[in-house]
Each structure stands twice: as C-alpha cells, then as structure tokens.
Amino acid sequence: MSISLSSLILLPIWISMAQIQQGGPDEKEKTTALKDLLSRIDLDELMKKDEPPLDFPDTLEGFEYAFNEKGQLRHIKTGEPFVFNYREDLHRWNQKRYEALGEIITKYVYELLEKDCNLKKISIPVDATESEPKSFIFMSEDALTNPQKLMVLIHGSGVVRAGQWARRLIINEDLDSGTQIPFIKRAMDEGYGVIVLNPNENYIEVEKPKIHVPSSSDSSDEPAEKRERKDKVSKETKKRRDFYEKYRNPQREKEMMQLYIRENGSPEEHAVYVWDHFIAQSAAENVFFVAHSYGGLAFVELMIQREADVKSKVTAVALTDSVHNVWHQEAGKTIREWMRENCCNWVSSSEPLDTSVESMLPDCPRVSAGYWTSISHERKIQWHFGHRPSRANFLEELPVYFQILYRSL
C-alpha cells in the first residue's frame, strides 16, 4: 500500500496535535503553535507533488489515440488498446483522464451520426429562446415523412449520449459494439426512418456565482458578546472545512450549477417530449422502439402518459435488459396486456439465445440474449424484415444483433 508524500509530511503533525489535545490546559500554547504551522503549509503545492494537473487534451490526437479501420481505439504509436492505469496508484487522476477521453468520444460519435449515417441534429425544445439551455436529438431525413416504418432508439442511463449503447465498449472493444451506428445503418438500408433519442442530456453546467452571505452580526439583535462567539465558531468551522477540502482535492474544479432543459429535465420527460413533437407527428404507419436498460423504463412511462396514442402507432418494442417495473411505475392492466403482445425483453443469461427466462413481472416476455453464447466476431447482423413490417419478423431478427451487443456488455 503506497503512502502519499503529503501524508508522510502531515502525519507527525496530526499525531502531535492528537497527543496535545489529550493533555491539560497547559498544552494550549503548543496546540496554537501547531495550528499556526498547519495554516502556513501550502497544501496546493504540496499535493501537486502527489497528483499531476488535471489538464487533459481535447482531441483524440492529443491523447495519441485513433480508431483504426475496424473501429477499434488504438494508440497511434504503439498500436495498443486504451490503458486505464496510465499513472500507477493515481486512481482519481486516471479516472479524470478516462472521463476526458469519454467526452471526446461522445463528440466523435455525434460526428459519425451526421457524416456516416446522414442524420440531422435537431435542437430541442423546438421553441427554445437563444439564451435558454438546449439539448438535441438525431433524425434521418425521412423520419417524419416515411409513410411505412419508423425506428426509435433509446439508450440507457449514465454517461452515454445519443448514438451510444456503452462508452466502455467503444473504448475497450470497438464502435460496432458500443454504438448504435450498425443498427442505424441497417435500419436505413431496410427503408426505415430513424429517430435517435438523447435522454441523458438533461441540463447544462455553468459556474456557480459566488454569493456573499452576511454574518449574523449584520442583522441580529443578539448581544454583541454572543454574536462574537457565534461568528468565531462559524469561522473556525469554515477554516476546518476548507483545510479538509484542500487536502482531499487540491485541484478542485470550479463549483458548478445545473440549469435544466425545459421539458427535458429527465429521461422520462425527454421521451414524452420527443413523442409529442416528433414521433406522434410522423407519417409512419408502424413505429418500432429499441430501448436498452433505463430506456425501457422511459418507454413504459411514455405508455402510461400517452397510452392511447402509443397503442395506435407503435407496432413492436424490443427491450434489452430493461429496468422497467410495471408495479412501481403503476402501469395499468391494459398497458400490461399490450406489452405482453407487443414487447419482448432480451436479458443477460447463460441460457441459449431466445430461451424463455422466468419473470416476476406480469408484462412482456423475457428471453435470453445469449450473453454467454459463443459467436463469431465477424458474424453479420441479419435482418429480414420483408416488404411489410410486422411485430413478428421485427422481433425475430433482432436477437442476432443483441447477441453481438451483449458479447462484452
């Protein structure tokens, strides 16, 4: 187990303070002297010796990584996969580096959706003013005008954004495993309009303004002596808290605040908003949903709020490891009956692909995604939806794709 340089320097001082505090009043002067010594230690400089600056590149090239012809992230010079533990025993720094790379990859996937998939980036709310927070979704050119079929993709919770299934898979496996791009391209080849939701883009972050809080002496009718005691305690408490924060996080980022996006402040709100302003307005006779993890919960919430409309337009729903719960979400009997006929949930299982998996919930069938099934990495996604879309052939062919998706999830 490693001990940081700052800990070795500060440990004797803390031990001395603890020993002094156990003594009598005559030790008060020593305590004061030690506190004065601690106050003069420049913790910022001290801790920077332990942890490199949290200053990372803003491009893949800056990280010296690139995606090869197979869509795998590889080091430009060594050809090696991404290494998380770039600096040994610096987990926080390594995590921050990983997160910085993840943000670059998110933007990279956005570019692929526009350039490789020919999707349009649509800003929401549709009537947003120039100054208010905004989000966006992606749509194919014919998403609202295709008269036959429309596919809607919803990812799960966490750091993933539009076009992604799992950031970890993009970094450690390849783009085909971790993004929705193969799915989008195949759907468009089969004549589907496509809408890609962005349910985790719920707010923007801005720096928190500093607010001056007047001391109690500014407006209190308390006796002066009592006010002075309270102010002294308050200052000492703040001093201890600031001391701890400096030691715990010497490179503390700016304090940020979240400004939520109107009518899109949660994945559930986002699903309803996109339904009302886009999907419900589409010309497609048959709408198909593919929803992963929390995306399944968002779809069930959409059904609860727009039951009649959803039933009139949606033909089938493919769920993968959906975390919905019809009891907790209070889905009525008619919704549960509709889900039994029109939904299927592929879940992680060691059973062969499409084997029925027991469920405690009275909603849609649960079947194995063939998570442990051995398959060739070169196996292609086979879709045979035919000329007339139907619930049956839509759900029959999706498992092949899910098997590929689940191989590393």
N, C-alpha and C positions, 0 to 999 in steps of 0.2 A: 504493500500500500504506500503510495507516494504522499509526501507532505509538502505543501507549497512553501516557497521561500518566505512569504509574508507570515504564514502560520508559525514558522520557526522563530521569526523575529518577535512576533507579538505574544507567543505563548508564555515566555517567562514573565512578561509584564502582567498578563492576566492572572497568573498563579500568584504573583506578589500581591496583587490587589485583593484576591480572594483571602490570602493569609492575613493581610492587614485588616480587612473588614471583620475578621473573627476576633480581633483584639479589642481593647477598650478605647475610650475617648482620646487617650494619649497618642493614638496612632493616626489621628485625624490629619496632622500635618503631612505625614508620609502619603496618605491617600490623595491629598490635594496635589502633592508634587507629582505623583504618578499620573493623575488625571491630566495635569498640565503637559507632561511628557507625551501622552497619547494625543492630545489636541494638536501638538506640533508635528506629529508624524504625517507626512504627505502620503496618504493612502492611495491616491490616484497613481502616483509614480511607483509606489511600492507594488501595487497589484499588477501594473502593466508589465512588471518583470515576470509575472507568472503567466499572463494571458496576452497573446498578440492582439493588436487592434482588431475590432470587428469591422474591418473595412474590406469588402469583397468586390470582385469585378462585377460589371453589369452586363456582360456578354458571355456567350459560351466560349468564344475565342479567348477572352480574358482568363477564364478558368482552364484554358488549354484542353477543352473537350469539344467533340463534334459528333454528330450522328453519321454513321457510315451508311453504305448502300443497303444494308439490312435493317436500318433503323435502330441500330444499337449505339448507345452512348459510349464512346471510347476516347482515351487520352490521345491527343494529337501526336505526341512524341513517342510514347511507349506502346500505344495500342491497347492498353489495359483498361478493364472496366472501371467504373467510378469507385473510389475508395473513400468510405465514410471517415475512418480514423486517420485522417491526414496528419494530425498532430497527436501523438500519443499522450494519454492522460489529460486531454483537454476536451472533455465531452461537450461542455457548453459551447466552446469555440467551434468544434466540429459540427454541432447541431445548427449553429447560426450559419455556417458555411453551406450546409446542406439546404437550409431554408432559402438562402440567397440564390443558390443554383435552381431550386424549385420554382422560384418566381420567374427566372429567365426562361425556364422550360414552359411555364404557363403561357408566356407571351409567344414563344416559339410555336406552340400548338395552335394558338389563335391565328398566327400567320398561315399555318398549314390549312386550317379550316377555310380561310379566304382564298389562298392561292392554289392549293392542291384539290380542294373539294368544291371550289367555286361557290361557297356560301357567302351570304351577305350578313354583315354585322348590323343589327338593328338596336338602336338605343331605346331604353325604357326608363321611366314612364314615357309613353308616346307624346304626352303633352308637357314634358318637363321644361321648366324655365332654364335659361342659360346658367344660372347660379346654383341651382339645386343639385344634390347628389344624383348620379345616374348609374344604371347598370346596362346590360345588353344581352341579347341572345343572338343565335345564328340561324339563318333560314336559307333554303335553296330558292332559286329564282321562281320556281313554280309552287312553292309551299302553300300559298293561298289560292292558287288558280287551278291546280291539278284536280280534275273532276273525279278521279278514281280513288287514289290512296295517298295517305299522308302518314309518315312515321315520326313519332316524337320520342326523343331520348332524354332521360333524366338520370344523372349520376347520383352518387351517394353523398354523405356528409364529409366534413373535414376540409383539407386544403385544396382538394380537386376543384377545377373550374370547368367551364364549358368545353366539351370535346375530350375530357379525360375520364377514365374509369378509376385509375390508381396512379398517383405520382411515383410511388415506389417501383411499380412495374416499368414505367417509362425509363427511369434511371437505371434500374438493375437488369431489366430484360430487354424490351425494345418498344418501339412506338406502336406496333401492331397489338401487343399485349396490353399496353396501358392506356391507349387512346380509343376513341370511338371512330377513328378515321376509316378502318376497314369496313366497319358496319355502315357508315355513311355512304362510302363509295359504292358498296354493293347495293344498297337500297336505291340509290340514284340510277344505277345501271338497270335495276329491275323496274324502273318507272315510278318510283315513289317520290313525292315531295318530302322534304325533311325539315324538321324544326329541332334545334339543339338548345335545351334549357340551360340556365346558368344559376341554379338555385342557391349557391353559397355566396354569391356576390350581393350581399345584403346591405353593406354600408361602405362608406369611405372613412379613412382615418385622417384627422387633422391634428396639428399640435394643440395641446390644451393650453388655453390662455391662463396666465398667472393672475390669480385673484387675491387682492390684499384683504386679509381678514383682520379687522380692528381688534385690538386686545380688549380684555374685559374692562380695563380702566377707562376706555374711551366713553363708555355709556353706562357704567354701573353706578348704583347708589350705595355700594358696599363701602364699609370703612376702608381708608387708604391702606392700613396695615394688612387687612385681609386680602385686598386686591393685589398687593405686592407679593404676598405668599403664593397666591394662585398663579400669578404671572411667572414667578420663579420656577414653580413646579412645571408649568407648561413649557418653559424654555428648556429646562433640563430634560424633559421627556422628548422634545423635538431634537435636542442635541444627541441623545442616545439613539433615537431612530435614524437620524442622518448618519451617525457613525456606523451603525449596523448596515445600512444600505450601501454606504461607500465600500465597506469590506465585502459584502455579499456580491455587489455588482458595480465594480469600479467604472465600467464603461456604460453605465446605464443610459439607455436611449432616451430621447425626449419623451415627456409624458404626452400621450396621445388620447384623443377622444373620438368616439364613433358617431358619425352622422348617418342615420339610417335612410335607406332609399324608399321613397314614398310607395306604399302598396306592395313593396317587395322586401320587407324587413325580415322575412324568414323564408325557408324553402316552401312551406305551405302557402304563404301569401303569394310567392312568386309563381307557383303552379296555377293558382286560381287566376292571377293577373294575366298570364300568358294565354290561358284558356279563353278568358273573356275577350281579350283584344286581338288574338290571332287565331287560335285553333277553332274557336266557335265561329269565326268569320270565314274559315276556309271553305272551298268548294268541294273538298274531298268527301265522297260518299262513305268511305271506310277509313277510319283513323286507327292507327296501331301505336301502342305505347311499349317502350322497353325501359324499365325502371330498375335501377340497382340500389340495394340496401335502403338508405333513408328515402331514396326516390320513390320506393314503393309506398312508404308511409305518406309522402306528399300526394301521391296519386289517390290513395284511399281518402285523404282529407278533401281532395278535389271532388271525389264522388259524393261525399257527404254534403258538400256545399252546392254542388251542381248536378245532382243525381239524374234528373230527367234529361238534361242536355247531354251529359256524358253517355247515357244509355242510347240516345238517339244517334250519336256519331261514332262512338268507339266500337270497333269490331272485336279486338282482342288485345290482351295485355300480357306481356312477358315480363316476369319479375325474376331477379336474381338475388338470392339471399335477402329478400325484403324483410325489413324490421317492422312492418306494419302490425297493428294489433287491433282487430275489429272490436274487441271488448273495451279496451282503453280509449279507443277513438269513438266509441259509441256508434258504430256503423249499424244501421237498422237491418231488419230481416230481408228486405227487398234488395239491399246492397249485397248482403252476404250470398243470397241466391244468385244474383247476377255474376258475382265473382266466381262462384263455383262453375258456371257455364262458360265464362269468357276469359278467365285468368289462369295462369299457371306459374308456380313459383319454383325455379330451379335452385336448389340449396346445396351447400358443401356436404359431401357424403362420400364414404368409401365404397358405396354400392355402385354397380354399373350404371352408366348413363340412362336416365329416364326411368329408373326403378322407383316405384312409389315409396315415399317416405312418410311415416306417420306424423300427424299433426294434431295438436291440442285445440287448434282454432277451427271453427266451422265456416271456413271461407273457401279459398281456392285450393286445388290440388297441389301438393308438394312432391317434387320428384328430384332424384339425384342429378347433380350437374356433372357427375363423373369426375369429381375432383382428383381422385387417385388413379383414374384410368390412364393407362399408358397410351399415348398417341404420338404420331409423328409430328415434329415441329413444322414440317413442310406441308402438312395436310391442309388443303384449301377449304375455305368456307363454302359450303354447298347450299345454295338456296334454289328451290324450285317452286316458287310461289304460283307459277302458272299465269294465265292471262286474266283470270278472275280471282281477285283476292278473297280469301275466306279465313275464318278463325282457324280451321283445321290445318290447312297447309302452312299458314304463318307460324303456328306453334310447333309443327312437326319439324321444320328445318332449322329453327333457332338453336337447338341444343348443340349442334356441331360447332357453332361459334362460341357458345358458352363454355364448351369443353376447352377450347383454346384459351379463352379468357381466364378460366379457373386454374390453368395448369400452374400458375405461380402466385395466385391471389392468396 
